[in-house]
Amino acid sequence: MKSHRLAIALFVPVLLACMVGSVACHFSLYYPTPETESAFLKSYTPEHVIDRFRENWGSSHSRSFGSSAGRDFVPHNAGFEFDVVLRRESWMPLLNALRDDALQQLASNGAEVLNQSGDSQDGFRFDYKLNQSIGSLRISPLAIHSHIRRNMPLPLGLEDVTVKIEQTEKWFPKTDWHGWGSLSHYRT
C-alpha cells in the first residue's frame, strides 16, 4: 500500500512537469505574420528584367509563397517561374542582368550580402542578412522546355526556356547577431 502511495506521489509531480513543459513548448512557437517577412521578401520581383529579354512568342509565369511556424525561427519560401521564349545569345546576358538586379534590390532594401556565388552558366546564389532575417536567393540556370507544342515552330535561334528563382528566409525573434560567429549554420 505504501509503495502505491509513493508511486502516485512521485508520478503526479512528473506528470505535471511534463504537462507544463508541453504547454511551454507550444507557447514558444513563432508564427508567420507580415512582420516576420523582410522587405526584400515582400518586394523582390525579377519580372521587369525578364521582360527586357523575352521575345513576343507567348509566355507565362507563376509566383509561389509559403511559410510555417517554428520554435527557433519562422521559415518563409517564395519563388518565381517564367516560361519564355529567348534568343540563345540572350541567355547569359539575362542571367547576368538578373544577378545585377538582385544585388541592387537587396541593397535598396538594406540587406547585407553575406555570400555571393555562381556564374551565368550555373546560376547564382546570394546569402543575405536583413534585420532579423537570414535569407538566400537562388537564380537557377536556364532550362530548355522541350515539351511545349506549337502550331508553328519557333524561328531559328529562339528557344522555349524556363527561368526559375527561389527565395528562402528564416526570421529570428532575436536580433543580437554578435557572438553567433559565422552565420553559416543558420543558412537557408
C-alpha positions as CSV (number, residue, x, y, z in Angstrom):
1,M,0.0,0.0,0.0
2,K,2.8,2.4,0.9
3,S,4.5,1.6,-2.4
4,H,1.4,2.6,-4.3
5,R,1.1,5.9,-2.4
6,L,4.8,6.6,-3.0
7,A,4.4,5.8,-6.8
8,I,1.4,8.1,-7.0
9,A,3.3,10.8,-5.0
10,L,6.2,10.6,-7.5
11,F,4.0,10.2,-10.6
12,V,1.9,13.3,-10.1
13,P,4.8,15.8,-10.0
14,V,6.4,14.2,-13.0
15,L,3.1,14.3,-14.9
16,L,2.6,18.0,-14.0
17,A,6.1,18.8,-15.1
18,C,5.5,17.1,-18.5
19,M,2.3,19.0,-19.0
20,V,3.8,22.4,-18.1
21,G,6.8,21.6,-20.4
22,S,4.5,20.7,-23.3
23,V,2.4,23.9,-22.8
24,A,5.7,26.0,-22.6
25,C,6.9,24.4,-25.9
26,H,3.6,25.3,-27.5
27,F,3.8,28.9,-26.4
28,S,7.4,29.2,-27.7
29,L,6.3,28.7,-31.3
30,Y,6.7,31.7,-33.6
31,Y,4.1,32.1,-36.2
32,P,4.4,33.8,-39.6
33,T,3.0,37.3,-39.8
34,P,3.7,40.2,-42.2
35,E,6.2,41.4,-39.5
36,T,8.3,38.2,-39.9
37,E,8.8,38.8,-43.7
38,S,11.7,41.0,-44.7
39,A,11.1,44.0,-47.0
40,F,13.2,42.1,-49.7
41,L,11.0,39.0,-49.4
42,K,7.9,41.2,-49.8
43,S,9.1,43.3,-52.7
44,Y,11.5,41.3,-54.8
45,T,10.4,40.8,-58.4
46,P,12.5,39.9,-61.5
47,E,9.7,40.4,-64.0
48,H,11.0,43.8,-65.3
49,V,14.4,42.2,-66.1
50,I,12.9,39.2,-67.9
51,D,10.6,41.4,-69.9
52,R,13.6,43.2,-71.4
53,F,14.9,39.9,-72.8
54,R,11.9,37.8,-73.7
55,E,10.6,37.6,-77.3
56,N,6.9,38.1,-78.0
57,W,6.0,34.4,-78.7
58,G,3.9,34.0,-75.6
59,S,5.0,33.5,-72.0
60,S,3.7,32.5,-68.6
61,H,4.8,32.9,-65.1
62,S,3.9,31.9,-61.6
63,R,4.8,33.0,-58.1
64,S,4.7,30.8,-55.1
65,F,4.8,31.7,-51.4
66,G,4.7,29.8,-48.2
67,S,5.6,29.9,-44.5
68,S,5.1,28.0,-41.3
69,A,5.5,28.3,-37.6
70,G,8.8,27.3,-35.9
71,R,10.3,27.0,-32.5
72,D,13.5,29.0,-33.1
73,F,12.6,30.9,-36.3
74,V,9.9,31.4,-38.8
75,P,10.7,29.9,-42.3
76,H,9.5,31.6,-45.4
77,N,9.8,30.4,-49.0
78,A,8.9,32.2,-52.2
79,G,9.7,31.6,-55.9
80,F,9.2,32.6,-59.4
81,E,9.0,30.5,-62.6
82,F,8.8,32.1,-66.0
83,D,8.3,30.2,-69.2
84,V,9.5,32.5,-72.0
85,V,11.0,32.5,-75.5
86,L,14.6,33.8,-75.6
87,R,17.2,34.2,-78.2
88,R,20.1,31.8,-77.5
89,E,22.6,34.7,-77.3
90,S,20.4,36.4,-74.6
91,W,20.8,33.6,-72.1
92,M,24.0,34.7,-70.3
93,P,23.2,38.4,-70.5
94,L,19.7,37.7,-68.9
95,L,21.3,35.7,-66.0
96,N,23.9,38.5,-65.5
97,A,21.1,41.1,-65.6
98,L,19.1,39.1,-63.0
99,R,22.2,38.9,-60.8
100,D,22.8,42.7,-61.0
101,D,19.2,43.4,-60.4
102,A,19.0,41.1,-57.4
103,L,22.1,42.8,-55.9
104,Q,20.5,46.2,-56.5
105,Q,17.2,45.2,-54.9
106,L,19.0,43.6,-51.9
107,A,20.9,46.9,-51.4
108,S,17.9,49.1,-51.8
109,N,16.1,47.1,-49.1
110,G,19.0,47.5,-46.7
111,A,20.3,43.9,-46.9
112,E,23.8,42.9,-46.2
113,V,25.1,40.3,-48.7
114,L,27.0,37.7,-46.7
115,N,28.0,35.5,-49.6
116,Q,27.6,35.5,-53.4
117,S,28.5,32.6,-55.6
118,G,27.8,31.2,-59.1
119,D,28.1,32.3,-62.7
120,S,26.0,32.9,-65.7
121,Q,26.2,29.2,-66.8
122,D,25.5,27.6,-63.4
123,G,23.2,30.2,-61.9
124,F,23.7,32.4,-58.8
125,R,23.2,32.3,-55.1
126,F,23.1,35.2,-52.7
127,D,23.0,34.7,-48.9
128,Y,22.0,37.8,-47.0
129,K,21.0,39.3,-43.6
130,L,18.3,41.8,-43.3
131,N,17.2,43.0,-39.8
132,Q,16.0,39.8,-38.1
133,S,16.1,37.6,-41.2
134,I,18.8,35.4,-42.8
135,G,17.9,34.5,-46.4
136,S,19.1,33.3,-49.7
137,L,18.1,33.9,-53.3
138,R,18.9,31.3,-55.9
139,I,18.7,32.0,-59.7
140,S,18.8,28.7,-61.4
141,P,20.5,28.1,-64.8
142,L,18.1,28.4,-67.6
143,A,16.4,25.2,-68.7
144,I,15.1,24.4,-72.2
145,H,11.5,23.5,-72.5
146,S,11.3,20.6,-74.9
147,H,7.7,19.6,-74.1
148,I,6.0,22.8,-75.4
149,R,4.0,22.0,-78.6
150,R,3.4,24.9,-81.0
151,N,1.4,25.1,-84.2
152,M,4.4,26.7,-85.9
153,P,7.9,26.1,-84.8
154,L,10.0,28.9,-83.4
155,P,12.3,30.7,-85.8
156,L,15.9,29.6,-85.8
157,G,17.8,30.9,-82.8
158,L,14.8,31.1,-80.5
159,E,14.2,28.6,-77.6
160,D,11.4,28.0,-75.1
161,V,13.1,28.3,-71.7
162,T,12.3,28.3,-68.0
163,V,13.7,30.9,-65.6
164,K,13.4,29.8,-62.0
165,I,14.2,31.8,-58.9
166,E,13.8,30.7,-55.3
167,Q,13.9,32.7,-52.1
168,T,14.2,31.3,-48.6
169,E,14.3,33.2,-45.4
170,K,14.4,32.5,-41.7
171,W,13.1,35.2,-39.3
172,F,14.6,35.1,-35.8
173,P,13.0,36.6,-32.8
174,K,16.3,37.9,-31.5
175,T,18.4,40.5,-33.3
176,D,21.7,40.1,-31.4
177,W,23.8,38.5,-34.1
178,H,27.0,39.2,-32.2
179,G,28.6,36.1,-30.7
180,W,26.9,33.8,-33.2
181,G,30.2,33.5,-35.1
182,S,29.7,32.6,-38.7
183,L,26.1,32.6,-39.6
184,S,26.7,29.7,-42.0
185,H,24.8,27.2,-39.8
186,Y,21.7,29.4,-40.0
187,R,21.8,29.5,-43.8
188,T,18.6,28.8,-45.6
